[in-house]
């Protein structure tokens, strides 16, 4: 079964501390993986996708097929990073259905 | 492009009333998704369409919920009759169907059933 697991509902860190938001997936094929961010009362927006291998707002995520993980990392958290973060998996073929994790709320404390 | 447009932004209505949520996807996108977001359950996929055809409606909670996509530029999600437990934020999203295509979300409709 296809599944995305975000084990932490809430993650609190102090400003300037490193951040790691965990995402594990189960999927028999080669998945496409994404991170979406939702700031307070705003729409979800794409943060990054594994195919791009880029850094957005200081965040990076590496696909680890051995550990079936796609953790989101940032070396120094900022207060404006406080938001809800969703990891999502998408099949590469067929119906292109997305599967979202339950989300992790990140709170960056001053 | 204005992005995915949803209406209304907020809806407050009494239990038992019919509720219709509307969505206009990004022009050219051929996949459309309806999600429900609550504190308890996070983001749940209700239904999605590919080229206006419903592909997977397994997330629709019960027969009170129905969704249509009469053409490529418009979709509705209807709840009839509505119940207080339907209170949530409902998001519409669209995407292209090809590889590595991300979803683009609307602002959502915040629905409150009294």
Boltz contact constraints between the chains, C-beta under 6 A:
constraints:
  - contact:
      token1: [A, 32]
      token2: [B, 100]
      max_distance: 6.0
  - contact:
      token1: [A, 34]
      token2: [B, 102]
      max_distance: 6.0
  - contact:
      token1: [A, 43]
      token2: [B, 105]
      max_distance: 6.0
  - contact:
      token1: [A, 43]
      token2: [B, 107]
      max_distance: 6.0
  - contact:
      token1: [A, 44]
      token2: [B, 105]
      max_distance: 6.0
  - contact:
      token1: [A, 46]
      token2: [B, 102]
      max_distance: 6.0
  - contact:
      token1: [A, 51]
      token2: [B, 100]
      max_distance: 6.0
  - contact:
      token1: [A, 92]
      token2: [B, 99]
      max_distance: 6.0
  - contact:
      token1: [A, 95]
      token2: [B, 55]
      max_distance: 6.0
  - contact:
      token1: [A, 96]
      token2: [B, 97]
      max_distance: 6.0
  - contact:
      token1: [A, 100]
      token2: [B, 43]
      max_distance: 6.0
  - contact:
      token1: [A, 102]
      token2: [B, 42]
      max_distance: 6.0
  - contact:
      token1: [A, 103]
      token2: [B, 42]
      max_distance: 6.0
